[in-house]
């Protein structure tokens, strides 16, 4: 025990001696200063230094603001809205009409006239839609006091499919049409009964069409349409038409940011066809025309004028007639507002190369013979000047004067009969159903036309509107004696009425006097004189009653005055006609 205490004391003394030794001193470089705090510091906004210079921010070109430029070519539209002062009142907008995608209609009229129509339209999944339509109209009874059958029928069917993609929309459609007519326009008191019984006056036109359309979104190519058509008749006539039209939208901002886009319309067209024989002899008629066109167009506003500058360039190749042409036409229009939103003046010059087709001729005149020479019509220029505007916010009008010159304008002219009234054959060959002076041919001539057109529309109330137009044409021809079957005066008057249940439309047409040819004897013979077709007035009324949103009835009255006028020489029209039926609308 004592030994342990002694060891502990020795260690304690040793540690105490080492702790008392002083370390080596290090010189301190930090000076000692006294900081006297008088008050605390509270900074204010005024003590901050202001930036004297604004920063410059450089934006990318695609982020810079672009100058907005727009161009409007439109006529003022009459408005029935008149603001009134007073207390705030509720606006009666009426009951919104329910719209359906599909409908079916059927009717029947005098002259044994069945009518049927159906339309189906539906939206499928993935932003696509499809539709189909079928329409049939016929008149199976003959016109009184007509020696041949005068019945007719029309059948139209269409089918389409449309789809919306990310960068474009596309659509495919198929169309067909079958029209049956008769060459019933025999000259009265000319043919005996045996000859009439030997005439085969039937004619049928068949049309097939396939169309593909693609519409690009935000691209240089705006739209492109491809169309293939095939047309035939009962006399072995054939016609094929190919069209490819593409619209381009090219920006000009690389030249100047103030310029609008340049629009360019392009087209490729081929027309080919044949007729079994011509009218004069038994030779086959063939035609083949290939056409290229380009139409650049620029729209802008300059010194208060809405301006359209353009040109149409055509390259035409007629292989059957060894005729090739390169043609240029103007396409210019200017419009200026004289009284803001009240009165506009416009003027311009244009031209075009129009391709005539056998099908288009039959649409204008179904009694044309299948023996035609087909060529193109060149509208060398069309200079026009007009005024349009509104009066009292209820009346809108348009007055237009124009002068145009056309080369090879198509005119319908009566064919000469190959029968003297008692024969059905000539030189041992049977006379065809259209060779009795009961059909028409197309002749071409250079025609200059001076026209005046006036249009007027009056909104009497929200439910009643009136419209009228009047057109006067003065023709000057190079070789022909008259502008065959073209009236100098045309006019129409229409009125519309609609409320929640009833609707009605009235149309009155006036066609002035026209002229056609007279022959000295049977074919072949020269033109002897002219004959006049009297002017006529045709009054029509249509309307209906809506029992519900889905079910309605309709009634159509045609030629109410029962006028026995001639649309073409010896081709009288039906008298008073009545057609009534029902319609049903629905959704799938």
C-alpha positions in Angstrom: 0.0 0.0 0.0 2.7 2.5 0.9 4.7 1.4 -2.1 1.7 2.3 -4.4 1.2 5.7 -2.8 4.9 6.5 -3.4 4.7 5.6 -7.1 1.6 7.8 -7.6 3.4 10.8 -6.0 6.4 10.5 -8.2 4.2 10.4 -11.4 2.2 13.4 -10.3 5.3 15.6 -9.7 6.7 14.6 -13.1 3.6 15.6 -15.0 3.4 18.9 -13.1 6.9 19.9 -14.0 6.3 19.2 -17.8 3.1 21.3 -17.7 5.0 24.3 -16.3 7.4 24.5 -19.2 6.7 27.5 -21.6 6.2 26.8 -25.4 8.1 28.8 -28.1 6.4 32.1 -28.8 4.8 32.9 -32.3 4.6 36.5 -33.5 0.9 37.6 -34.0 0.3 39.6 -37.3 -3.3 40.7 -36.5 -3.5 44.1 -35.0 -6.0 44.8 -32.3 -8.5 47.6 -33.1 -11.5 48.9 -31.4 -14.9 49.0 -33.3 -17.3 51.4 -31.9 -21.0 50.7 -32.9 -23.0 53.9 -32.9 -26.3 52.6 -34.5 -27.5 49.7 -36.6 -27.6 50.0 -40.5 -31.1 49.8 -42.2 -30.6 50.0 -46.0 -33.3 51.7 -48.2 -34.2 51.3 -51.9 -33.0 54.9 -52.6 -29.5 53.8 -51.5 -29.2 51.4 -54.4 -27.4 52.5 -57.6 -29.6 52.6 -60.7 -28.5 50.9 -64.0 -27.9 53.8 -66.4 -28.0 51.6 -69.6 -30.7 49.2 -70.8 -29.5 45.8 -71.8 -29.6 44.7 -75.4 -31.4 41.4 -76.0 -30.7 39.6 -79.3 -33.5 37.3 -80.4 -33.4 34.6 -82.9 -35.0 35.3 -86.3 -37.7 32.8 -85.7 -38.7 34.7 -82.5 -38.9 38.1 -84.1 -42.3 39.7 -84.7 -43.5 39.5 -88.3 -45.4 42.1 -90.1 -49.0 41.1 -90.5 -50.3 41.5 -94.1 -53.7 40.4 -95.3 -55.7 40.7 -98.4 -59.5 40.5 -98.8 -61.4 40.3 -102.1 -65.0 40.3 -101.1 -68.2 42.3 -101.4 -69.9 43.8 -98.4 -72.7 41.7 -97.1 -76.0 43.2 -96.1 -76.7 43.0 -92.4 -80.0 43.2 -90.7 -78.5 44.0 -87.3 -79.4 47.6 -86.1 -78.2 48.5 -82.6 -80.8 50.2 -80.4 -80.3 52.1 -77.1 -82.3 51.2 -74.0 -82.3 48.8 -71.2 -80.6 45.4 -71.5 -82.9 42.9 -73.0 -82.6 39.2 -73.6 -81.9 38.1 -77.1 -84.3 35.6 -78.6 -82.1 33.4 -80.8 -84.9 30.9 -81.3 -84.6 27.2 -81.1 -81.4 25.8 -82.6 -82.2 23.5 -85.5 -81.0 19.9 -84.9 -78.6 18.9 -87.7 -78.5 15.2 -88.8 -75.8 13.5 -90.9 -78.1 11.3 -92.9 -81.5 11.6 -94.6 -83.7 9.7 -97.0 -86.4 11.2 -99.2 -89.0 9.9 -101.6 -91.7 11.4 -103.8 -93.9 11.1 -106.8 -95.4 13.5 -109.3 -97.5 13.8 -112.5 -96.0 12.6 -115.8 -95.4 9.4 -113.7 -92.3 11.0 -112.0 -90.8 8.9 -109.2 -88.1 10.5 -107.1 -85.8 9.0 -104.4 -82.7 10.2 -102.7 -80.6 8.9 -99.8 -77.5 10.4 -98.2 -75.3 8.6 -95.6 -72.5 10.4 -93.8 -70.7 9.1 -90.7 -67.6 9.9 -88.7 -65.4 6.8 -88.0 -62.6 6.4 -85.5 -59.2 8.0 -85.8 -60.4 11.2 -87.4 -61.8 9.7 -90.5 -65.2 10.0 -92.2 -67.1 8.4 -95.1 -70.3 9.1 -97.0 -72.5 7.8 -99.8 -75.3 9.3 -101.8 -77.8 8.0 -104.3 -80.3 10.0 -106.3 -82.9 8.9 -108.9 -85.4 11.1 -110.7 -87.4 10.2 -113.8 -90.4 11.2 -115.9 -91.9 8.2 -117.6 -94.9 9.8 -119.4 -94.6 11.6 -122.7 -95.3 15.3 -123.4 -98.7 15.7 -125.1 -98.8 16.1 -128.9 -95.2 14.8 -129.2 -94.7 12.1 -131.9 -91.7 10.3 -130.2 -91.0 9.2 -126.7 -90.0 12.1 -124.5 -89.4 10.4 -121.2 -86.1 10.7 -119.3 -84.4 9.4 -116.2 -81.3 10.5 -114.2 -79.3 8.3 -111.7 -76.4 9.7 -109.7 -74.4 7.8 -107.1 -71.3 8.9 -105.1 -69.0 7.3 -102.4 -66.2 8.9 -100.5 -63.7 8.3 -97.7 -61.7 11.0 -95.9 -59.0 10.8 -93.3 -57.0 13.4 -91.3 -53.3 12.6 -90.8 -50.8 14.6 -88.8 -49.4 16.6 -91.7 -52.1 16.3 -94.3 -55.7 15.3 -95.1 -56.6 13.0 -97.9 -59.9 12.0 -99.6 -60.9 9.4 -102.2 -64.3 9.5 -104.0 -66.0 7.5 -106.6 -68.9 8.9 -108.7 -71.1 7.6 -111.4 -74.0 9.0 -113.4 -76.5 7.5 -115.9 -78.8 9.7 -117.9 -81.4 8.5 -120.4 -82.9 10.8 -123.0 -84.7 10.7 -126.3 -84.3 12.7 -129.5 -88.0 13.5 -129.6 -87.8 16.9 -131.4 -89.3 16.1 -134.7 -90.6 18.9 -136.9 -94.4 18.7 -137.0 -96.3 17.7 -140.1 -93.2 16.4 -141.8 -93.0 12.7 -141.2 -95.5 10.0 -141.9 -96.5 7.4 -139.3 -94.5 4.5 -140.8 -91.3 6.7 -140.8 -92.0 7.8 -137.2 -92.5 4.2 -136.1 -89.1 3.3 -137.6 -87.1 5.9 -135.5 -85.1 4.7 -132.6 -84.8 7.9 -130.6 -83.2 6.5 -127.4 -79.9 7.8 -126.0 -78.1 7.0 -122.8 -75.0 8.7 -121.3 -72.8 6.8 -118.8 -70.2 8.6 -116.6 -67.6 7.2 -114.2 -65.2 9.2 -112.1 -62.5 8.5 -109.5 -60.9 11.4 -107.6 -58.1 11.5 -105.1 -57.4 14.7 -103.1 -54.6 15.5 -100.6 -54.6 18.7 -98.6 -51.3 19.5 -96.8 -51.1 21.4 -93.6 -48.5 24.2 -93.3 -46.5 23.2 -96.4 -45.4 24.6 -99.7 -47.8 22.3 -101.5 -51.2 23.5 -100.5 -53.5 21.0 -102.3 -53.3 18.4 -105.1 -56.3 16.7 -106.9 -56.1 13.8 -109.3 -59.2 13.0 -111.4 -59.9 10.2 -113.9 -63.1 10.2 -115.9 -64.7 8.0 -118.5 -67.8 8.8 -120.5 -69.7 6.7 -123.1 -73.1 6.7 -124.8 -75.3 4.2 -126.7 -73.6 5.0 -130.1 -70.1 3.7 -129.1 -68.8 7.2 -128.3 -66.0 7.2 -125.8 -64.2 9.9 -123.9 -61.4 9.8 -121.3 -60.3 12.8 -119.2 -57.3 13.0 -116.9 -56.6 15.9 -114.6 -53.9 16.6 -112.1 -54.1 20.0 -110.4 -51.7 21.2 -107.7 -51.7 24.5 -105.7 -48.4 25.8 -104.3 -47.9 28.4 -101.6 -44.4 29.8 -101.8 -43.1 32.4 -99.2 -41.3 35.5 -100.5 -40.0 36.6 -97.1 -36.5 35.7 -98.2 -36.6 38.5 -100.7 -38.4 41.0 -98.4 -40.3 40.5 -95.1 -43.0 42.8 -96.3 -44.0 40.5 -99.2 -46.9 38.0 -99.0 -46.8 34.5 -100.2 -46.9 33.7 -103.9 -49.6 31.3 -104.9 -49.1 29.1 -108.0 -51.7 26.9 -109.5 -50.5 24.2 -111.9 -52.3 21.6 -114.0 -51.8 18.7 -116.3 -54.7 17.6 -118.5 -55.3 15.0 -121.1 -58.5 14.6 -123.1 -59.0 11.8 -125.6 -62.0 10.3 -127.3 -63.7 9.1 -130.4 -67.1 9.0 -132.2 -68.0 6.1 -134.4 -69.0 8.3 -137.3 -69.4 12.0 -138.2 -72.7 13.5 -139.3 -71.7 14.0 -143.0 -70.3 10.5 -143.7 -69.2 7.3 -142.1 -65.7 8.5 -141.1 -64.6 7.9 -137.5 -63.8 11.1 -135.4 -60.9 11.0 -133.0 -59.6 13.7 -130.7 -56.6 13.9 -128.4 -55.5 17.1 -126.6 -52.7 17.4 -124.0 -52.5 20.6 -121.9 -50.1 22.0 -119.4 -50.9 25.2 -117.4 -49.3 27.3 -114.7 -51.0 30.3 -113.0 -48.9 32.4 -110.6 -50.8 34.8 -108.4 -49.8 37.4 -105.9 -52.2 39.3 -103.6 -51.4 42.4 -101.6 -52.7 45.8 -100.5 -51.2 48.9 -102.1 -52.2 52.6 -101.5 -55.7 51.4 -100.3 -56.2 49.0 -103.3 -56.7 45.3 -102.9 -54.5 44.0 -105.7 -54.2 40.6 -107.4 -51.5 40.2 -110.0 -51.2 37.1 -112.0 -50.9 35.4 -115.4 -52.0 32.1 -116.9 -49.7 30.2 -119.2 -50.8 27.3 -121.3 -49.0 24.8 -123.5 -51.6 22.9 -125.7 -50.8 20.0 -128.0 -53.6 18.7 -130.3 -52.1 15.6 -131.7 -55.0 14.7 -134.1 -54.9 18.1 -135.8 -51.1 18.7 -135.5 -51.8 22.0 -133.7 -49.5 23.1 -130.9 -49.9 26.4 -129.1 -48.2 28.4 -126.3 -50.7 30.9 -124.8 -50.4 33.6 -122.1 -53.4 35.3 -120.5 -53.7 38.1 -117.9 -55.1 37.5 -114.5 -55.4 40.9 -112.8 -58.0 42.4 -110.4 -58.0 45.6 -108.4 -60.6 46.6 -105.7 -61.0 49.9 -103.9 -63.4 50.9 -101.1 -65.1 54.2 -102.1 -67.3 54.4 -99.0 -66.1 52.3 -96.1 -68.1 49.1 -95.8 -70.7 50.6 -98.2 -69.4 50.9 -101.7 -66.6 49.2 -103.6 -65.3 49.6 -107.1 -63.3 46.8 -108.9 -61.8 46.2 -112.3 -59.5 43.8 -114.0 -58.6 41.7 -116.9 -58.5 37.9 -117.3 -58.4 35.1 -119.9 -58.4 31.4 -120.0 -58.1 28.3 -122.2 -61.2 26.1 -121.8 -61.2 22.5 -122.8 -64.5 21.4 -124.3 -65.7 17.9 -123.7 -68.4 15.7 -125.0 -69.8 15.2 -121.5 -70.0 19.0 -120.9 -71.8 19.5 -124.1 -74.4 16.8 -123.2 -75.0 18.5 -119.8 -75.8 21.8 -121.6 -77.8 20.2 -124.4 -78.7 16.5 -123.9 -80.0 16.3 -127.5 -76.5 16.8 -129.1 -75.6 14.1 -131.7 -72.7 11.8 -131.1 -70.8 13.2 -134.1 -68.8 16.2 -132.8 -65.5 17.8 -133.6 -63.9 18.6 -130.2 -61.4 21.5 -129.7 -60.5 24.1 -127.1 -62.0 27.6 -126.7 -59.5 30.4 -126.1 -60.9 33.3 -124.1 -58.2 35.8 -125.3 -59.2 38.5 -122.8 -62.1 39.6 -120.5 -61.9 43.2 -119.4 -64.4 44.1 -116.6 -65.4 47.0 -114.4 -67.9 46.9 -111.6 -69.5 48.3 -108.4 -70.7 46.4 -105.4 -71.9 47.4 -102.0 -74.8 47.7 -99.5 -77.7 50.1 -99.0 -79.4 50.6 -95.6 -77.7 47.4 -94.3 -80.5 45.4 -96.0 -79.8 45.7 -99.7 -76.7 44.4 -101.4 -76.0 44.9 -105.1 -73.5 44.2 -107.8 -73.2 45.9 -111.2 -70.7 44.6 -113.7 -69.8 45.6 -117.3 -67.4 43.5 -119.3 -66.1 42.9 -122.8 -64.5 39.6 -123.8 -63.2 38.0 -127.0 -63.3 34.3 -127.5 -61.7 32.2 -130.2 -63.5 29.0 -131.2 -66.5 29.6 -129.0 -68.9 26.6 -129.1 -72.4 27.2 -130.4 -75.3 24.7 -130.7 -76.9 24.5 -134.2 -79.8 22.2 -135.4 -78.8 19.3 -137.6 -80.3 18.9 -141.0 -82.6 15.9 -141.5 -81.5 13.0 -143.7 -85.1 11.9 -144.2 -87.6 13.6 -146.5 -90.4 12.4 -144.2 -91.2 9.0 -145.8 -87.9 7.1 -145.7 -85.8 5.5 -143.0 -82.8 4.7 -145.1 -80.4 6.6 -147.3 -78.0 5.0 -149.8 -78.9 1.7 -148.4 -77.9 2.6 -144.8 -80.4 3.0 -142.0 -81.0 6.5 -140.8 -80.0 6.7 -137.1 -82.3 8.0 -134.5 -80.7 11.5 -134.2 -80.5 12.1 -138.1 -84.1 13.3 -138.6 -83.4 16.9 -137.8 -84.0 16.1 -134.1 -80.4 16.7 -132.8 -77.8 19.4 -132.6 -74.1 19.8 -133.5 -71.5 22.1 -132.2 -69.9 24.8 -134.5 -67.1 27.1 -133.5 -66.7 30.8 -134.3 -64.7 33.8 -133.0 -67.2 35.8 -130.8 -66.9 39.2 -129.1 -69.3 39.8 -126.3 -70.3 43.0 -124.5 -72.2 42.2 -121.3 -74.0 44.1 -118.5 -74.9 42.3 -115.4 -76.9 43.6 -112.4 -77.6 41.7 -109.2 -79.7 42.7 -106.2 -80.5 41.0 -102.9 -82.9 42.4 -100.3 -83.3 41.0 -96.7 -86.8 42.1 -95.9 -86.7 40.3 -92.5 -84.7 37.5 -91.0 -87.2 35.1 -92.5 -87.9 36.7 -95.9 -85.3 37.5 -98.6 -85.5 38.5 -102.2 -82.9 38.4 -105.0 -82.9 39.4 -108.7 -80.5 39.5 -111.5 -80.5 40.8 -115.1 -78.0 40.1 -117.9 -77.7 41.6 -121.3 -75.3 40.3 -123.9 -74.5 41.7 -127.3 -72.7 39.3 -129.6 -70.5 40.0 -132.6 -69.4 37.0 -134.7 -66.7 36.6 -137.3 -68.3 34.1 -139.8 -71.7 33.0 -138.5 -74.9 34.9 -139.2 -76.2 34.7 -135.6 -75.1 33.6 -132.1 -77.1 30.4 -132.4 -79.3 29.5 -129.4 -77.8 32.3 -127.2 -80.3 34.7 -125.7 -79.4 38.4 -125.5 -81.5 38.9 -122.3 -81.7 36.6 -119.3 -83.2 37.5 -115.9 -84.4 35.8 -112.8 -86.3 36.7 -109.6 -86.4 34.6 -106.4 -87.9 34.8 -102.9 -87.3 32.7 -99.8 -89.2 32.3 -96.6 -88.5 30.1 -93.6 -89.8 29.8 -90.0 -89.7 27.1 -87.4 -92.0 24.8 -89.4 -92.6 26.2 -92.9 -90.2 27.0 -95.7 -90.8 28.1 -99.3 -88.8 29.2 -102.3 -90.1 30.9 -105.5 -88.1 31.2 -108.7 -89.1 33.1 -111.9 -86.9 32.8 -115.0 -87.0 34.8 -118.1 -85.1 33.8 -121.2 -85.1 36.1 -124.2 -85.6 35.3 -127.9 -83.0 33.0 -129.6 -82.3 32.0 -133.1 -81.5 28.8 -135.0 -81.1 27.7 -138.6 -83.5 26.7 -141.4 -82.4 24.4 -144.2 -83.6 24.7 -147.8 -84.0 20.9 -148.2 -83.0 17.6 -146.7 -79.3 16.7 -146.1 -77.0 17.7 -147.7 -78.2 21.3 -148.1 -77.1 24.8 -147.3 -78.5 27.2 -144.7 -81.6 28.8 -146.1 -82.8 31.1 -143.3 -83.1 31.6 -139.6 -86.0 30.7 -137.3 -86.8 32.4 -134.0 -87.5 30.7 -130.7 -89.9 32.8 -128.6 -88.9 34.2 -125.3 -90.5 32.5 -122.3 -91.1 32.8 -118.6 -90.9 29.8 -116.2 -92.4 30.1 -112.7 -91.5 27.6 -110.1 -92.4 27.2 -106.4 -91.1 24.7 -103.8 -91.6 24.4 -100.1 -92.3 22.1 -97.2 -93.5 21.6 -93.7 -91.4 20.2 -90.9 -93.5 18.0 -88.6 -90.5 17.3 -86.3 -86.7 17.5 -86.2 -86.6 14.3 -88.2 -89.7 14.1 -90.3 -90.9 16.6 -93.0 -92.9 16.8 -96.2 -92.0 18.7 -99.4 -93.9 19.9 -102.5 -92.4 21.2 -105.8 -94.4 23.0 -108.5 -92.7 23.6 -111.9 -93.9 25.6 -114.9 -96.9 26.9 -113.0 -98.0 29.0 -116.0 -98.2 25.7 -118.0 -96.3 27.4 -120.8 -95.6 25.1 -123.7 -92.3 26.8 -124.7 -89.3 25.4 -126.6 -86.0 25.1 -124.9 -84.5 24.2 -128.3 -86.0 24.0 -131.7 -88.9 21.5 -131.8 -88.1 20.4 -128.2 -91.1 21.4 -126.2 -91.0 21.1 -122.4 -93.4 19.5 -120.0 -96.3 21.7 -118.8 -97.4 22.2 -115.2 -95.6 19.7 -113.0 -96.3 18.6 -109.4 -93.9 16.6 -107.3 -94.6 15.8 -103.6 -92.9 13.6 -101.0 -91.6 13.0 -97.6 -88.1 13.2 -96.0 -86.6 11.6 -92.9 -83.4 12.7 -91.2 -81.5 10.5 -88.8 -78.1 9.7 -87.2 -76.4 6.3 -87.3 
